[in-house]
Amino acid sequence: MLVLITRELFFSSKVTGTAAALGLPAVTAAGLDRLQELLDAGDVTGVMLDLGAGIAPADVLALLSPTVRPRTLAFGPHVDTAALQSAVDAGFPTVLPRSRFSAELPRWLRMLAAE
């Protein structure tokens, strides 16, 4: 399952709708508590963080197991270079401007869902 951490309903519909069209299960989480619940269920393969959600990238990564870690990706506005850099500094391997994430959404969803 893919988890999108965001508080933006319009964009979450785009992501989950695209995932459904690709046959990939995806859900949204508005905060760390919901992310933790989904991680405890044990079938999370990918986590996407909307840097506009007001959640620190380091806090997201801290919830992930160091041994069985889902793939991660962070995205945000290209003009918010501080937020993008904070995700890089926290350890997100893929950090993208929202426009690129959106333009290549099927590619990124498939990458995050890969077993």
C-alpha positions as a Python dict, from the first residue, in 0.01 Angstrom:
ca = {
    (1, 'M'): (0, 0, 0),
    (2, 'L'): (109, 355, -74),
    (3, 'V'): (58, 629, 183),
    (4, 'L'): (33, 995, 90),
    (5, 'I'): (83, 1233, 381),
    (6, 'T'): (-106, 1549, 293),
    (7, 'R'): (-385, 1774, 406),
    (8, 'E'): (-478, 1885, 55),
    (9, 'L'): (-794, 1705, -58),
    (10, 'F'): (-779, 1796, -427),
    (11, 'F'): (-425, 1671, -476),
    (12, 'S'): (-484, 1360, -264),
    (13, 'S'): (-773, 1269, -497),
    (14, 'K'): (-542, 1301, -795),
    (15, 'V'): (-279, 1075, -638),
    (16, 'T'): (-517, 809, -507),
    (17, 'G'): (-717, 815, -831),
    (18, 'T'): (-406, 764, -1042),
    (19, 'A'): (-291, 486, -810),
    (20, 'A'): (-630, 314, -840),
    (21, 'A'): (-614, 338, -1221),
    (22, 'L'): (-274, 164, -1202),
    (23, 'G'): (-414, -106, -972),
    (24, 'L'): (-213, 18, -673),
    (25, 'P'): (-374, 60, -332),
    (26, 'A'): (-317, 408, -191),
    (27, 'V'): (-451, 597, 109),
    (28, 'T'): (-395, 936, 262),
    (29, 'A'): (-282, 1025, 611),
    (30, 'A'): (-324, 1373, 751),
    (31, 'G'): (-74, 1320, 1031),
    (32, 'L'): (183, 1103, 1201),
    (33, 'D'): (-70, 912, 1413),
    (34, 'R'): (-249, 782, 1103),
    (35, 'L'): (83, 700, 938),
    (36, 'Q'): (182, 499, 1244),
    (37, 'E'): (-147, 304, 1231),
    (38, 'L'): (-87, 218, 866),
    (39, 'L'): (274, 118, 931),
    (40, 'D'): (162, -104, 1218),
    (41, 'A'): (-69, -285, 974),
    (42, 'G'): (253, -388, 799),
    (43, 'D'): (175, -358, 429),
    (44, 'V'): (311, -12, 344),
    (45, 'T'): (552, -22, 49),
    (46, 'G'): (582, 352, -13),
    (47, 'V'): (539, 681, 171),
    (48, 'M'): (495, 1016, -3),
    (49, 'L'): (527, 1335, 201),
    (50, 'D'): (370, 1658, 88),
    (51, 'L'): (606, 1914, 236),
    (52, 'G'): (314, 2156, 260),
    (53, 'A'): (145, 1931, 518),
    (54, 'G'): (332, 2092, 805),
    (55, 'I'): (500, 1769, 913),
    (56, 'A'): (876, 1757, 958),
    (57, 'P'): (1044, 1514, 718),
    (58, 'A'): (1266, 1384, 998),
    (59, 'D'): (957, 1296, 1203),
    (60, 'V'): (820, 1086, 917),
    (61, 'L'): (1147, 898, 872),
    (62, 'A'): (1174, 842, 1248),
    (63, 'L'): (857, 631, 1237),
    (64, 'L'): (998, 396, 975),
    (65, 'S'): (1174, 77, 1070),
    (66, 'P'): (1544, 83, 981),
    (67, 'T'): (1527, -284, 872),
    (68, 'V'): (1198, -303, 680),
    (69, 'R'): (1171, 46, 544),
    (70, 'P'): (920, 146, 277),
    (71, 'R'): (1039, 355, -13),
    (72, 'T'): (1000, 727, 50),
    (73, 'L'): (953, 1038, -156),
    (74, 'A'): (895, 1402, -61),
    (75, 'F'): (760, 1680, -278),
    (76, 'G'): (674, 2046, -242),
    (77, 'P'): (657, 2379, -421),
    (78, 'H'): (969, 2452, -625),
    (79, 'V'): (989, 2797, -469),
    (80, 'D'): (1007, 2653, -116),
    (81, 'T'): (1371, 2557, -138),
    (82, 'A'): (1403, 2542, 242),
    (83, 'A'): (1134, 2274, 267),
    (84, 'L'): (1285, 2073, -18),
    (85, 'Q'): (1628, 2097, 143),
    (86, 'S'): (1486, 1989, 481),
    (87, 'A'): (1365, 1666, 321),
    (88, 'V'): (1707, 1605, 165),
    (89, 'D'): (1876, 1678, 498),
    (90, 'A'): (1639, 1442, 682),
    (91, 'G'): (1733, 1156, 449),
    (92, 'F'): (1459, 1133, 188),
    (93, 'P'): (1627, 972, -114),
    (94, 'T'): (1389, 1136, -363),
    (95, 'V'): (1283, 1499, -323),
    (96, 'L'): (1092, 1664, -607),
    (97, 'P'): (917, 1984, -694),
    (98, 'R'): (540, 1923, -689),
    (99, 'S'): (518, 1996, -1063),
    (100, 'R'): (760, 1716, -1151),
    (101, 'F'): (598, 1472, -909),
    (102, 'S'): (259, 1551, -1063),
    (103, 'A'): (380, 1536, -1424),
    (104, 'E'): (544, 1195, -1370),
    (105, 'L'): (295, 1062, -1114),
    (106, 'P'): (244, 711, -1261),
    (107, 'R'): (621, 657, -1274),
    (108, 'W'): (671, 758, -910),
    (109, 'L'): (374, 553, -787),
    (110, 'R'): (505, 242, -962),
    (111, 'M'): (851, 300, -814),
    (112, 'L'): (713, 336, -463),
    (113, 'A'): (491, 29, -496),
    (114, 'A'): (765, -203, -629),
    (115, 'E'): (822, -501, -405),
}
